[in-house]
């Protein structure tokens, strides 16, 4: 995996950790919000441990639009 791909993967999993929300009919089992956030954090931490040169950027959380 190239450095660019590692950075993209790391950013993707940190984004999932911060912003993943399951649809109501999928919010159970392996697709539950809490499970996916926990799994994304575990994967991102493992990537950072194996590749300490990855930049740790603060992840912006998405806010829901109010109507």
N, C-alpha and C positions, 0 to 999 in steps of 0.2 A: 504494500500500500504506500503510495507516495505521500509526501508531507502534505500536499494540498488536499488529498483525499482524507487524510487523518483529521485535518483541521475542519473539513466539511462535516465529517461524521461526528466529531466532537461537538461542533456547534449544533448539529441536528439533535443529538441526544440531550444536550442542555436545554434546547428549545422545547423538546417533548417533556422534559422534567418540569419545566415552568408552565407550559401552556396546554398540555393535553387534557381534553375533556371528552369523555366517551358520550356517545349518543345514549339517550335513556334506555333504549332496548338493548344496547350493548354493554351497559354498565354492570356487568356481573362476570365472574370467572376471570379468564385470562385477559379480557379486554376492559376490565374495570379501571376506572380512573386511577385509583390508589395503586393498583398493581402495576400499571403501565408507567406511572411516575417513578415508582420505586425501582423498576427494572431499568428505566432510562438513566436514573442516577447511578445505579450500579455499573452499567456499561460505560458511561462517561467517566466515572472515577477510575475504572480499569484502563481506559484509553489514556487518561492523564498520568497514571502511574507508569505505564509502559513507555509513554512519550512525554517526558517532563518539559520538552521544548514547546509544547502546545500552549498557545496563549489563552489565559483564563480571562474571558471578557464577560462583563455583567450581562445577563440575559434580560431583555425587556419583556415584561409580561403584557399580553394583549388584553385590552380592556373591552368589555362588551359595550356596544352602542346602546344607549338608552333611547327609547322611542317615546 
